[in-house]
Amino acid sequence: MLKIVFMGTPIFAVPSLDALHKSGHDVLVCVTAPDRPAGRGRKLQSSEIKNYCIEHNIKVLQPTNLKDPDFIDDLKALQADVFIVVAFRMLPEVVWSIPPKGTINLHASLLPDYRGAAPINRAIMNGETVSGLSTFFINDKIDTGDILLQKEMPIGIDDTFETLRNKMMAKGADLLLKTLQNLDAANSIRRKQNTESNKTAQKLNRENTEINWKKSAADIYNHIRGLSPYPAAWTRMVLKGETIMIKIQIAEISENTINGECGSYRSTEEGLLEVICGTGSIKIIRAQIQGKKPMNMDEILRGYKEDFLRGRFIS
């Protein structure tokens, strides 16, 4: 049995914490992000990890500064064997160097590919057919420490960020338990990441999530599903005389051959919106108009029929 400090914030980290909590290892405390305002009412909202801890009576720490001396003293006083990190912030050396057995991270890619903040999104956006999971020791650089275990996972042609994330967070918990089993039995084999990779998982932002309609239908389809359902790929259009944002959550590649300017769209008989790409076209199945809730395209067309008969997205 190992004494563990667990660090994580979003739902991706919850199955790993749950597996550790039920495994017989001693989860001494969880470190997670401070409560943050969310929604229209801007009410403080706890992280998914904090919610789990409250339900299962696990102590929580929510530091605003990971280098705060009081926080460091609290961690040292716990005398944990190992720290486990799943979807958390980059740790300073003064934190990750504390436990005698090291600090282990679960990362959603086959390192060294897709180091960085958005590995699941980026793998799908780039059209990969295989990704995976890695456990490794944290060091002073992002996602470069010695690897412990890895597991390949296929990416289906219909996988979205959400569906692949859900599969990965379940398999990731299993991989983490196996990693700790080896560590506890002194059977761990660590290997250095000697290979550099040009496949990176750059953080998502407004600029790199926008759709470029000059790209191929296949590239745009991958872009959309890699960002679905959130933060969501987006584009702009003129609606009732105003330029607004529209987020596209679900789409499919069209079998039709149509000509026209990239970004031009037309409504279809089945209640979808077909958009011309650099090569080929896609059909939009579900979207969200700025200021509205996400809706199926046929619902949107019923409300804005004249506006979506024909037109062009701005890119």
C-alpha positions as CSV (number, residue, x, y, z in Angstrom):
1,M,0.0,0.0,0.0
2,L,1.2,3.4,-0.9
3,K,0.5,6.8,0.7
4,I,-0.6,9.1,-2.1
5,V,-1.3,12.8,-2.7
6,F,-3.5,13.1,-5.8
7,M,-3.5,16.2,-8.0
8,G,-6.2,16.8,-10.6
9,T,-9.1,19.0,-11.6
10,P,-11.5,18.0,-14.5
11,I,-13.7,15.0,-15.0
12,F,-10.8,13.2,-16.9
13,A,-9.1,12.8,-13.5
14,V,-12.1,11.4,-11.6
15,P,-11.9,7.7,-12.7
16,S,-8.2,7.6,-11.7
17,L,-9.0,9.1,-8.2
18,D,-11.9,6.7,-7.8
19,A,-9.7,3.7,-8.7
20,L,-7.0,4.8,-6.3
21,H,-9.5,5.4,-3.5
22,K,-11.0,1.9,-3.9
23,S,-7.7,0.1,-4.4
24,G,-6.4,-0.1,-0.9
25,H,-3.8,2.7,-1.4
26,D,-4.1,5.5,1.0
27,V,-5.2,8.8,-0.7
28,L,-4.1,11.3,2.0
29,V,-5.3,14.4,0.3
30,C,-6.4,15.8,-3.1
31,V,-5.0,19.0,-4.6
32,T,-7.3,20.7,-7.1
33,A,-8.0,24.1,-8.6
34,P,-9.7,26.8,-6.5
35,D,-13.5,27.2,-7.0
36,R,-14.2,29.5,-9.9
37,P,-17.2,31.6,-11.0
38,A,-19.1,29.9,-13.9
39,G,-22.3,30.3,-15.8
40,R,-24.5,33.4,-16.3
41,G,-24.9,33.9,-12.5
42,R,-21.1,33.7,-12.0
43,K,-21.6,31.5,-9.0
44,L,-18.5,29.7,-7.6
45,Q,-18.2,26.2,-9.0
46,S,-16.1,23.4,-7.6
47,S,-13.9,21.2,-9.7
48,E,-15.1,17.6,-10.5
49,I,-12.3,16.3,-8.3
50,K,-13.4,18.4,-5.3
51,N,-17.0,17.2,-5.8
52,Y,-15.8,13.6,-5.7
53,C,-13.7,14.3,-2.5
54,I,-16.7,15.9,-0.7
55,E,-18.8,12.8,-1.5
56,H,-16.1,10.4,-0.4
57,N,-14.8,12.4,2.6
58,I,-11.3,13.0,1.2
59,K,-9.4,16.1,2.4
60,V,-8.9,18.8,-0.3
61,L,-6.3,21.5,-0.8
62,Q,-6.9,24.3,-3.2
63,P,-3.8,26.5,-3.4
64,T,-3.7,29.6,-5.5
65,N,0.1,29.5,-5.5
66,L,1.8,26.2,-5.8
67,K,5.0,27.7,-4.4
68,D,3.4,29.0,-1.3
69,P,5.5,28.0,1.7
70,D,2.5,27.0,3.8
71,F,1.3,24.7,1.0
72,I,4.7,23.2,0.6
73,D,4.9,22.6,4.4
74,D,1.5,20.9,4.3
75,L,2.6,18.6,1.6
76,K,5.8,17.6,3.3
77,A,4.0,17.0,6.6
78,L,1.9,14.3,4.9
79,Q,5.0,12.1,4.3
80,A,3.4,10.7,1.1
81,D,5.3,8.0,-0.8
82,V,4.3,9.3,-4.2
83,F,2.3,12.1,-5.8
84,I,-0.1,11.3,-8.7
85,V,-1.0,14.0,-11.2
86,V,-3.8,13.7,-13.7
87,A,-4.9,16.7,-15.7
88,F,-3.5,19.4,-13.4
89,R,-1.2,22.4,-13.7
90,M,2.5,22.2,-14.4
91,L,4.2,21.6,-11.0
92,P,7.3,23.5,-9.7
93,E,10.3,21.4,-8.7
94,V,9.7,22.3,-5.1
95,V,6.5,20.3,-5.3
96,W,7.3,17.4,-7.6
97,S,10.6,16.6,-5.8
98,I,9.0,16.1,-2.4
99,P,7.9,12.4,-2.4
100,P,10.7,9.7,-2.1
101,K,9.2,7.5,-4.9
102,G,8.7,10.5,-7.2
103,T,5.7,12.3,-8.9
104,I,3.9,10.3,-11.6
105,N,1.7,11.8,-14.3
106,L,-0.9,10.1,-16.5
107,H,-0.9,11.7,-20.0
108,A,-3.4,11.1,-22.8
109,S,-1.0,10.3,-25.6
110,L,1.8,8.0,-26.6
111,L,4.7,10.2,-25.5
112,P,6.8,11.8,-26.9
113,D,3.9,12.5,-29.4
114,Y,1.4,15.2,-28.3
115,R,3.2,16.7,-25.3
116,G,1.2,19.6,-24.0
117,A,-2.3,20.7,-22.9
118,A,-4.6,19.2,-25.5
119,P,-3.4,15.8,-26.5
120,I,-6.8,14.2,-27.2
121,N,-8.1,17.1,-29.2
122,R,-5.0,17.4,-31.3
123,A,-4.7,13.7,-32.1
124,I,-8.3,13.8,-33.5
125,M,-7.8,17.1,-35.2
126,N,-4.7,15.8,-37.0
127,G,-6.6,12.7,-38.3
128,E,-4.7,10.2,-36.2
129,T,-6.1,6.6,-36.1
130,V,-4.1,5.6,-33.0
131,S,-3.3,7.4,-29.8
132,G,-2.8,6.1,-26.3
133,L,-1.9,6.7,-22.7
134,S,1.4,7.1,-20.8
135,T,2.5,7.2,-17.2
136,F,5.8,8.9,-16.5
137,F,7.9,10.6,-13.9
138,I,7.5,14.4,-13.8
139,N,10.7,16.4,-14.2
140,D,11.4,20.1,-14.9
141,K,10.1,20.1,-18.5
142,I,6.6,19.5,-19.8
143,D,5.8,15.8,-20.5
144,T,9.5,14.8,-21.0
145,G,10.2,12.6,-17.9
146,D,11.1,8.9,-17.9
147,I,8.2,6.7,-19.1
148,L,6.8,3.9,-17.0
149,L,3.9,2.3,-18.9
150,Q,2.1,3.0,-22.1
151,K,-1.1,1.7,-23.7
152,E,-2.2,2.1,-27.3
153,M,-5.8,3.1,-28.1
154,P,-7.5,3.2,-31.5
155,I,-9.3,6.4,-32.6
156,G,-12.5,5.6,-34.5
157,I,-13.5,7.6,-37.6
158,D,-16.5,8.8,-35.6
159,D,-14.7,9.5,-32.3
160,T,-15.0,13.0,-31.0
161,F,-13.0,14.6,-28.2
162,E,-15.7,13.6,-25.7
163,T,-16.0,9.9,-26.8
164,L,-12.3,9.3,-26.9
165,R,-11.8,11.2,-23.6
166,N,-14.4,9.0,-21.9
167,K,-12.7,5.8,-23.2
168,M,-9.2,7.1,-22.2
169,M,-10.1,8.2,-18.7
170,A,-11.4,4.7,-17.9
171,K,-8.4,2.9,-19.4
172,G,-6.1,5.5,-17.8
173,A,-7.3,4.6,-14.3
174,D,-6.3,0.9,-15.1
175,L,-2.9,1.9,-16.4
176,L,-2.3,4.1,-13.3
177,L,-3.1,1.2,-10.9
178,K,-0.8,-1.1,-12.8
179,T,1.9,1.6,-12.6
180,L,1.5,1.9,-8.9
181,Q,1.5,-1.9,-8.4
182,N,4.8,-2.1,-10.1
183,L,6.2,0.9,-8.1
184,D,5.0,-0.6,-4.8
185,A,6.7,-4.0,-5.7
186,A,9.8,-2.3,-6.9
187,N,9.2,-3.7,-10.4
188,S,9.1,-0.4,-12.2
189,I,11.1,-0.2,-15.4
190,R,11.6,3.4,-16.5
191,R,12.9,4.5,-19.9
192,K,14.0,7.8,-21.2
193,Q,12.2,9.8,-23.9
194,N,15.0,9.9,-26.3
195,T,12.9,10.7,-29.4
196,E,11.8,14.2,-30.3
197,S,8.4,14.6,-31.9
198,N,6.9,17.2,-34.3
199,K,3.4,16.2,-33.0
200,T,2.5,18.7,-30.3
201,A,-0.6,19.4,-28.2
202,Q,-0.7,23.1,-28.3
203,K,-3.2,24.7,-26.0
204,L,-6.5,25.5,-27.6
205,N,-7.5,29.1,-28.1
206,R,-9.9,31.2,-30.1
207,E,-7.6,31.5,-33.1
208,N,-6.7,27.8,-33.5
209,T,-10.2,26.5,-33.1
210,E,-11.6,28.6,-36.0
211,I,-12.6,26.7,-39.1
212,N,-10.6,27.4,-42.3
213,W,-13.0,26.6,-45.1
214,K,-10.2,26.4,-47.7
215,K,-9.0,23.1,-46.2
216,S,-10.3,19.7,-47.3
217,A,-13.6,18.3,-46.1
218,A,-11.7,15.5,-44.3
219,D,-9.5,18.1,-42.5
220,I,-12.4,20.2,-41.5
221,Y,-14.4,17.1,-40.3
222,N,-11.4,16.1,-38.1
223,H,-11.1,19.7,-36.8
224,I,-14.8,19.7,-35.8
225,R,-14.9,16.3,-34.1
226,G,-11.6,17.0,-32.3
227,L,-13.3,20.0,-30.6
228,S,-16.7,18.4,-30.0
229,P,-18.7,19.1,-28.0
230,Y,-16.5,21.8,-26.5
231,P,-14.8,24.2,-26.9
232,A,-16.3,23.5,-30.4
233,A,-15.0,24.5,-33.8
234,W,-16.4,27.8,-34.9
235,T,-16.9,30.1,-37.8
236,R,-18.7,33.4,-38.5
237,M,-21.7,34.4,-40.6
238,V,-24.0,37.3,-41.2
239,L,-27.4,36.7,-39.6
240,K,-30.1,39.3,-39.9
241,G,-27.5,41.9,-40.8
242,E,-25.2,41.1,-37.9
243,T,-21.9,39.2,-38.0
244,I,-22.1,36.5,-35.3
245,M,-20.3,33.3,-34.3
246,I,-21.7,29.8,-34.9
247,K,-20.1,26.8,-33.2
248,I,-20.3,23.5,-35.1
249,Q,-20.5,20.4,-32.8
250,I,-21.4,17.5,-35.1
251,A,-20.8,17.2,-38.9
252,E,-20.3,14.5,-41.5
253,I,-18.4,14.4,-44.8
254,S,-20.8,14.8,-47.7
255,E,-20.9,12.4,-50.7
256,N,-22.1,15.2,-53.0
257,T,-19.9,17.0,-55.5
258,I,-20.8,20.6,-55.5
259,N,-18.9,23.6,-56.8
260,G,-18.6,27.1,-55.4
261,E,-16.7,29.4,-53.2
262,C,-15.2,27.9,-50.0
263,G,-17.5,28.5,-47.1
264,S,-20.6,28.8,-49.2
265,Y,-23.5,26.8,-47.8
266,R,-27.0,25.6,-48.7
267,S,-29.8,23.8,-46.8
268,T,-30.5,20.3,-47.8
269,E,-33.8,18.3,-48.1
270,E,-33.0,16.3,-44.9
271,G,-32.6,19.4,-42.8
272,L,-28.9,19.8,-42.8
273,L,-26.5,22.5,-43.9
274,E,-24.0,21.6,-46.6
275,V,-20.8,23.7,-46.8
276,I,-18.3,23.8,-49.6
277,C,-14.7,23.2,-48.5
278,G,-11.4,23.5,-50.3
279,T,-12.0,20.0,-51.6
280,G,-15.3,18.3,-51.1
281,S,-18.0,19.4,-48.7
282,I,-19.4,18.7,-45.2
283,K,-22.9,18.6,-43.8
284,I,-23.6,20.3,-40.4
285,I,-25.8,18.2,-38.2
286,R,-25.6,20.1,-34.9
287,A,-24.6,23.7,-34.1
288,Q,-24.9,26.6,-31.7
289,I,-25.7,30.1,-32.8
290,Q,-24.2,32.8,-30.7
291,G,-26.4,33.5,-27.7
292,K,-28.5,30.4,-28.2
293,K,-28.3,26.8,-26.9
294,P,-26.9,24.0,-29.1
295,M,-29.5,22.6,-31.5
296,N,-29.8,20.1,-34.3
297,M,-29.5,21.8,-37.7
298,D,-33.1,21.0,-38.7
299,E,-34.3,23.0,-35.6
300,I,-32.1,25.9,-36.5
301,L,-33.3,25.9,-40.1
302,R,-36.9,26.0,-38.9
303,G,-36.2,29.2,-36.9
304,Y,-33.9,30.8,-39.5
305,K,-35.1,29.3,-42.7
306,E,-34.6,32.3,-45.0
307,D,-31.2,33.1,-43.6
308,F,-29.9,29.6,-44.3
309,L,-31.2,28.9,-47.7
310,R,-28.0,30.1,-49.3
311,G,-25.0,32.1,-48.0
312,R,-21.4,32.0,-47.0
313,F,-19.4,31.5,-43.8
314,I,-16.7,34.1,-43.2
315,S,-13.2,32.8,-42.7
